[in-house]
Amino acid sequence: MTVRSINGPAACASTVAKLDPSITVAKTGENTLLLNLPRNIEEIDKATEDKSLLSRISRFFA
């Protein structure tokens, strides 16, 4: 699962969230909307896990 960020109107973000099951963070001026969030905290951790090379190396030596 991926995380998508959108800057735009709430209606646009809602439409995109309905078309794609990815977690969507929408910044609509003064408000921030969180759409398609999983109900389980483990799923949120898995979806937002850092998969960069530096992160993998640091986890290897941790």
N, CA, C and O of each residue as an XYZ file, in Angstrom:
248
protein
N       0.849     -1.170      0.000
C       0.000      0.000      0.000
C       0.895      1.233      0.000
O       1.943      1.248      0.645
N       0.484      2.248     -0.713
C       1.257      3.474     -0.786
C       0.504      4.616     -0.122
O      -0.673      4.489      0.216
N       1.190      5.718      0.056
C       0.589      6.922      0.617
C       0.663      8.007     -0.444
O       1.729      8.281     -0.996
N      -0.474      8.618     -0.723
C      -0.568      9.661     -1.744
C      -0.870     10.995     -1.060
O      -1.658     11.052     -0.116
N      -0.243     12.058     -1.538
C      -0.484     13.394     -1.012
C      -1.060     14.265     -2.122
O      -0.538     14.287     -3.237
N      -2.136     14.982     -1.812
C      -2.814     15.827     -2.793
C      -2.995     17.220     -2.201
O      -3.413     17.368     -1.052
N      -2.680     18.226     -2.989
C      -2.990     19.612     -2.635
C      -4.115     20.063     -3.553
O      -3.908     20.229     -4.755
N      -5.294     20.259     -3.000
C      -6.421     20.649     -3.828
C      -7.721     20.628     -3.051
O      -7.730     20.427     -1.836
N      -8.814     20.836     -3.760
C     -10.123     20.856     -3.101
C     -10.501     19.491     -2.515
O     -10.049     18.452     -2.996
N     -11.322     19.510     -1.488
C     -11.746     18.280     -0.823
C     -12.499     17.355     -1.772
O     -12.340     16.136     -1.697
N     -13.310     17.912     -2.659
C     -14.077     17.086     -3.598
C     -13.147     16.317     -4.533
O     -13.391     15.146     -4.827
N     -12.096     16.962     -4.994
C     -11.119     16.310     -5.878
C     -10.401     15.186     -5.128
O     -10.247     14.086     -5.660
N      -9.970     15.453     -3.919
C      -9.274     14.444     -3.117
C     -10.185     13.265     -2.815
O      -9.740     12.117     -2.846
N     -11.426     13.524     -2.529
C     -12.381     12.463     -2.250
C     -12.588     11.573     -3.476
O     -12.678     10.351     -3.354
N     -12.662     12.184     -4.644
C     -12.825     11.412     -5.880
C     -11.613     10.541     -6.148
O     -11.757      9.372     -6.506
N     -10.416     11.095     -5.979
C      -9.189     10.320     -6.183
C      -9.134      9.166     -5.187
O      -8.748      8.057     -5.554
N      -9.509      9.406     -3.944
C      -9.484      8.365     -2.913
C     -10.464      7.239     -3.226
O     -10.206      6.080     -2.900
N     -11.588      7.577     -3.857
C     -12.556      6.538     -4.228
C     -12.032      5.684     -5.377
O     -12.377      4.507     -5.474
N     -11.206      6.257     -6.247
C     -10.695      5.538     -7.410
C      -9.467      4.687     -7.095
O      -9.173      3.735     -7.818
N      -8.749      5.021     -6.022
C      -7.513      4.324     -5.682
C      -7.525      3.995     -4.188
O      -7.785      4.881     -3.374
N      -7.251      2.748     -3.806
C      -7.322      2.371     -2.392
C      -6.139      2.849     -1.538
O      -6.103      2.556     -0.343
N      -5.178      3.569     -2.110
C      -4.019      4.048     -1.346
C      -4.452      5.038     -0.267
O      -5.462      5.728     -0.406
N      -3.670      5.092      0.810
C      -3.897      6.106      1.838
C      -3.689      7.460      1.179
O      -2.688      7.671      0.493
N      -4.625      8.376      1.381
C      -4.558      9.686      0.744
C      -4.564     10.784      1.801
O      -5.454     10.835      2.651
N      -3.568     11.657      1.741
C      -3.492     12.832      2.604
C      -3.777     14.032      1.714
O      -3.022     14.312      0.783
N      -4.863     14.741      1.996
C      -5.260     15.871      1.167
C      -5.149     17.167      1.961
O      -5.762     17.316      3.019
N      -4.362     18.098      1.437
C      -4.227     19.414      2.057
C      -5.108     20.378      1.270
O      -4.847     20.671      0.103
N      -6.156     20.863      1.933
C      -7.140     21.709      1.268
C      -7.166     23.085      1.939
O      -8.109     23.418      2.656
N      -6.138     23.861      1.700
C      -6.071     25.176      2.334
C      -5.731     25.041      3.797
O      -4.605     24.680      4.139
N      -6.683     25.326      4.675
C      -6.451     25.265      6.120
C      -6.651     23.862      6.696
O      -6.224     23.601      7.820
N      -7.286     22.959      5.956
C      -7.630     21.634      6.476
C      -6.749     20.547      5.881
O      -6.213     20.698      4.783
N      -6.606     19.460      6.611
C      -5.925     18.263      6.132
C      -6.873     17.088      6.301
O      -7.373     16.830      7.396
N      -7.115     16.374      5.199
C      -8.009     15.220      5.217
C      -7.184     13.938      5.109
O      -6.230     13.873      4.334
N      -7.551     12.930      5.880
C      -6.926     11.613      5.800
C      -7.978     10.645      5.276
O      -8.984     10.395      5.941
N      -7.749     10.108      4.096
C      -8.722      9.235      3.451
C      -8.136      7.838      3.244
O      -6.926      7.688      3.077
N      -8.980      6.840      3.256
C      -8.611      5.436      3.030
C      -7.639      4.902      4.076
O      -6.772      4.089      3.754
N      -7.770      5.345      5.312
C      -6.891      4.820      6.364
C      -7.347      3.430      6.787
O      -8.538      3.208      7.007
N      -6.407      2.490      6.902
C      -6.770      1.156      7.396
C      -7.198      1.232      8.865
O      -6.781      2.134      9.591
N      -8.006      0.310      9.283
C      -8.488      0.277     10.670
C      -7.456     -0.330     11.620
O      -7.530     -0.118     12.830
N      -6.511     -1.071     11.090
C      -5.536     -1.787     11.897
C      -4.214     -1.008     11.926
O      -3.712     -0.614     10.874
N      -3.649     -0.784     13.109
C      -2.421      0.004     13.250
C      -1.238     -0.676     12.562
O      -0.346      0.014     12.066
N      -1.207     -2.006     12.518
C      -0.120     -2.709     11.835
C      -0.139     -2.427     10.336
O       0.917     -2.304      9.715
N      -1.329     -2.325      9.754
C      -1.444     -2.015      8.332
C      -0.952     -0.600      8.038
O      -0.342     -0.363      6.995
N      -1.208      0.335      8.939
C      -0.730      1.708      8.765
C       0.795      1.725      8.843
O       1.444      2.383      8.029
N       1.377      1.013      9.809
C       2.841      0.932      9.916
C       3.450      0.342      8.655
O       4.460      0.838      8.155
N       2.841     -0.711      8.145
C       3.346     -1.363      6.942
C       3.252     -0.424      5.730
O       4.166     -0.385      4.907
N       2.170      0.320      5.620
C       1.962      1.203      4.478
C       2.896      2.407      4.496
O       3.256      2.929      3.442
N       3.287      2.845      5.678
C       4.123      4.043      5.784
C       5.582      3.719      6.069
O       6.365      4.611      6.395
N       5.948      2.455      5.949
C       7.322      2.035      6.211
C       8.289      2.680      5.208
O       8.016      2.731      4.008
N       9.404      3.162      5.718
C      10.439      3.767      4.871
C      11.210      2.646      4.174
O      11.789      1.785      4.836
N      11.219      2.657      2.838
C      11.848      1.585      2.073
C      13.112      2.048      1.354
O      13.551      1.404      0.402
N      13.691      3.139      1.792
C      14.898      3.647      1.143
C      16.106      2.783      1.497
O      16.079      2.026      2.468
N      17.152      2.903      0.707
C      18.372      2.133      0.941
C      18.992      2.498      2.283
O      19.421      1.614      3.025
N      19.044      3.777      2.603
C      19.610      4.219      3.879
C      18.828      3.631      5.057
O      19.420      3.227      6.057
N      17.523      3.586      4.938
C      16.697      3.019      5.996
C      16.968      1.529      6.165
O      17.038      1.037      7.291
N      17.119      0.813      5.064
C      17.407     -0.623      5.139
C      18.759     -0.881      5.790
O      18.899     -1.803      6.593
N      19.752     -0.070      5.447
C      21.081     -0.235      6.036
C      21.037      0.050      7.534
O      21.633     -0.683      8.322
N      20.334      1.112      7.932
C      20.268      1.448      9.355
C      19.522      0.378     10.147
O      19.890      0.099     11.288
N      18.477     -0.233      9.566
C      17.783     -1.334     10.257
C      18.666     -2.567     10.352
O      18.569     -3.328     11.315
N      19.528     -2.770      9.359
C      20.430     -3.923      9.366
C      21.410     -3.841     10.530
O      21.716     -4.855     11.158
N      21.908     -2.625     10.824
C      22.890     -2.451     11.896
C      22.257     -2.117     13.239
O      22.977     -1.918     14.217
N      20.944     -2.050     13.312
C      20.274     -1.715     14.577
C      20.208     -2.894     15.509
O      19.677     -2.780     16.613
